[in-house]
Amino acid sequence: MNVIRKLFWVVTLSILCHAAAPIQKERGIAPVFWTIPAKKVPLPACASTQVQQTLARIKQPDIEARKHFEVPTKEEWKAWAAYSEESGTEGAKTWAKRYGVHITEERIVRVRVYRLTPAFVTEKHKKQLFVYLHGGAYVFGRGMSGLSEGILIAARTGIPVLALDYRMPPDHPFPAAVEDSVRVYKNLLKRYRHTSIAMGGSSAGGGLVLSVVQHLKARNIPLPGALFAGTPWADLSKCGDSLYVNEGIDRKIVTYDGFVAASARLYANRRPLRTPGISPVYGDFNGFPPTLLATGTRDLFLSLTVRVHRKMKAAGVVADLNVYEGLSHVEYFVIPESPESHDLYRQLKLFLDTHLH
């Protein structure tokens, strides 16, 4: 019995020491790491057939290759973004035709925006608007290349979408994207009731939504009636369990090290990455509008989404967290005809119908 008791206390103390690692780091004590042996990860057998078939067709991501990312020069960043815009524009046009969404371009307070009008809009939805902020690590998604998810939202919710082409690095780092979004939103309040406006986006777009609403709230500007934060990049620093656990499992981002870390530094422009306006998970969520969040079990940003959800719940916010089996980062719109995709945007439609007026 004495041997069993000793073993019990050894195991218990070991667990407590590992649980205390983050606290140790904050106090300047070297953190504790676990080294996990190599293991095989099968296809997510409980995900939809479409998701499994997609994963079966691709090669396993090369983590080390992604980590050895050579940080581009300013001109290289711009050339890369221009190439992405050119290739992504054709894809957006194809999606608009497929889903019956009409695209028109205009400018509001000097910001280029795109109106995405679904084929059929009810009288109720004609008085509502979904303001869409695109993703792309605050570097990509310029012009029409950032419209794909906005097109899906318009088609599947039946609500007209206004997609913002906000300014981005390298020429326009933080806070340009927040400023553009706030200016457009304030202008929209001249034509729409704030309770009839939703705001949403995924990845960097989801993080930007949270930063914009915190900015509006701090200035007592009426807030949107509802939010959608899809797998939000809510913390640009490398903090979150899934950034380690899902490294190499997320087939879209693969790893924080390399491109993601470089994009974070580019956007922050020498400011601390945990500045609340840059990483909104460190900001104030009291009084936030009802929010629908989405992520997947293989998403590198799973922890970021969970952390935002917990902060919202602690602040008494209506927050609906949707986690999908087997999905990597933003795969709910990357695989648009999967059951997971249809379910998420059906949930979003129901959520907006409940909370917009």
N, C-alpha and C positions, 0 to 999 in steps of 0.2 A: 504493500500500500504506500510506503514511503517513497518508493521509486516512482509510482504512478503520480503521487502528489508533486514530486520534483519535476517530472515531465510536464505536468499540467501547468505549473508556474513558469517553466522555461518557454513553453509555447505561448502562454498568455502575455508574458513580458515581451516576447518577440513581436507579437501582433501590435501591442501598444507602442513599441518603438517605431515600427513601420508607420503606424497611423499618425505618429507625431512628426513625421518627416517634414511636411509643409511648415509646421510651426517652428521646427528647428531651423529651416531655411530663413524664415522671417527674422529669427533671432541671431542669424549669422553663423549657425552651426551647419556643418556639411550635411546635406540631405542623404537619405538612404535610398538606394536604387535596387530594384529586383531585376535580375537577368533571367529572361524566359528562354528556354531552349527552343530551337526551331521546331515548328509543328505545321502540319498540313491543315489548311482551311478549305473545307468543301464548298460547293455552291450552296447558297441559302435555300435549302430544300423546301422551306415553308413560305418562301416568296412566290410571286406569280410565275407562271411559265415564261412570260415575256422577259421578266428580269433575269431568270436563270438562263434563258437562251442568249440574252445580250452578254452576260458574263462569260458564257461558254465560248463565245466567238472572239474574245480578246485575250491578249497575252497578259501574264502577271506583270504588274508595274515594277519598274526597276528603281528601287528606293535610292540606291547610291547614286545613280545617274541623275536623279532629280535633285539630290542634295548638292551635287557639284555644278550648281547653276552659276554661270558667270554673270555678275550684275552688269546690265547694259549701261552704256553711256546715255545721256539725255537724248541724243539724236537716235540712238538705237531703240530706246523705249518708244519714241514717237513713230519710228518706222514700223515697229512691231504692232503698235496700236492701229496704224493706218492699214496694214495688211489684214489685221483681224476685222476691221470695219468693212473692208472691201469684200472679204469672203463671207462675213456674217450677214451682210445686206441681202445677198441673193437668197440665203436661207430664210430670212424673215419674210421676204416677198412670197416664197413658196408656202410658208406656213399661213400667211394671210389669205392666200388663195384657197388653200386646203380647208381652212376653218371659217371661210366666209366673212372675214373681217376687213373692213375698208380703212385704209391708212391715209391721213392727210397731215401735212406738215404746216406748222405756224410758229410764231414767236410770242411769248408772253414775258413781259419785263426783260427783254433782251435774251431770254433763254429759249433755245430751240426745243419744241415739244412736238409730240406726235399724238394725234387723236386716233384711237383705235375703236371703231364703231362696229359692233356685232351686227349680223344680218337682220336680227329682229330684236327690237328694244321695246319693252312694255312702257306704258304711260308712267308707272311708278319709277322705273329705272331711268327714264329720260331726265328726271330731276335729281338723279344721283350720279356720282362720279368716283372712279377709282384712280387715284394718283399713283402711278407706278414708277419706282426707282430701280433701275437695272443693276445687276451685279457685274462682276468682272474684275474683282480685286482692286477697284478704284483706278484701273488702268485701261481695261478693255470695255467694250459695249457702246462705244461712241456711235452716234447716228442711228441708223436703222438696225445695226447689228445687235443692239441690246433689246430688241422688241419681242423675242420669241415667247417668253413667259407672259408678257403683257397681252399678246395675241390670244394665248390660251385662256387667260383670265377673262378677257372680253367675251370670248366665244362660250365659255362654260358657265359664267355667272350671268350673262346677258346685260351687264352694266358697262356703259361706255368707259373707256380707259384713257387717261392722259399720261403718256410716258415722257419723262423729263430727260433731256440730253444734257445733264449737268456737266460743269467743267471738271476736268481731271488732271492729275499729274502727267508728265513732269512739269508742265508749265503752270498748272493750277492745283497745288496740293491743298490739304486741309487749311482753312475751313471753306474753300470755294464751293464744294459740293453741297454742304449744309446751307450756305448763304443762298445759292441758286434755288434750292428746294424751298426754303422759307419764303423767298420773294415770290415765287410762283404761287405757293399756297395762299399767301396773304392776298394776292390779286384775285384768286378764285373765290375768296370769301365775299367779294363784291357781287358775285353771281350765284353762289350756292350757300345754303345753310351749312354750317360746319358739321352738323349732325347727319348731313346727307353725303358727306365726303368720306371715303375710305382711303387709306394710304398703305402701300405694301411693296414688297420686293423680296428677293432672295439673295443670300450670301452677303456680299458687300452692300447690295441694295437693302437687305433686311437690317443690317447694322445701321445704315444711313437713316432708315425710317426711324429707328429708336433715337438716334442722335438728334434728328430734326424735331421730333416730338418733345424731347427734353428741352431743346432750345425754345420751342414755342411756349412750353409750360413755364419756363423761367421768366418769360416776358408777358405772361398773362394773355396770350393770344388764344382764342377759342380752338380747342383741339378737334381733330377728326373724330367721326363717330365710331370708327373701328379701324383696326390695324391688322395687317398680315406680315409676319416676320418669318420668312422661310429660311431655315438653317442660318441665322444671322451671324455675320462676322462681327460679333459684339465685343471681342477682346482681341486686339491686334498683337498682343504679346503671346508668348508661348506658355499659356496657362490653361490647363484643362486636361483631364484624364484621357479623353479620347484622342487628343493630339499625339499621345504616345501609344495607347492601346490599339487604335485604328490605323496607325501608320502602316502604309503598304496594303492595308485592307480596303481603304477608300481608293477606288480605281480612278476617281476624277482628280482630286487634289494630291493624293498619295502621301505627301509629307509637308509639314510646316516649313522645314528647312529648305532653303533654295528660293524658288520663285515667290512663295507666299511671304516669307520673311523680308525679301527684298521689296516687294510691293508695299508691305506695311511701313517700312522705313521711308519709302518714296512718298507715300501719302502723308505720313506724320511730319515730314520735313524737319527733322531734328527735334521735334517735341517728344516728350515721354510717351511711350505707346499706351500707357494706362491713363492718359488724360481722358476724363469722361466724355468729352466731345468726340474724341477719336475712338475710344473703346467704351461704348455706352453702358456696358454691364456694370461699370463703376459709377454710373450716374444715378439720378433719383427717379424712381418709378411710381412714386405716390401720385394718385390722380390720373394715371394713364388710362386711355380708352380700352375697351375690350379688345383682346389681341388673340389671334390664332397663330400658333407656331407649328412648324413642321420640320422634321429631320428623319434620318434613317439609322438603323443599327450599325451600318458600316461607314457612316458619315464622320469625317475627321472633325467636323464642328458639332458633333452630337453633344459634347459637354457644354459648349457655349450656349446652345439652345436650351439645355436643361438649366444652366445657371440663370439665364434670363427668366425662364419660367418660374424658378424658385423665388427670385427677387420680386417678380410681379405678384406671386401668391402672398409673399410676406407683406407686400404693400396693399393687399386687399383688392388687386386688379382681377377682373374676369379674364382668365388666361386658359386657352384650350390648347394642350400640347398633343400633337399627332406624330407618332413615331412609327415608321414603316420598316417592316422586316426586310433585311438584305439590301436596302438602298444606300448607295454612296451619296456624296454631296450633290444636291440639286437633281438627283435622278428622277424625281417625281415629275419634272418637265422635260428632262433629257430623253426619257422613254415615254412620250406623251400618250401612247395608246395602251399603256399598261393599266391593269386594274387599280394599282396604287395611285397613278396619276389621276384617273377618273374619280377615285374616291376623295382624294385631297381637295380637288377643285369643287366637287359636290359639297364637301364639308364647308369649304370657303363660301360658296353660294348661300348655304343655309345660315352660316354665321353672319354674313352681311345682311341677309333678309331679316335676321333677328335684331341686329344692332343699328342698322342705318334707318333714318327716318326721313 
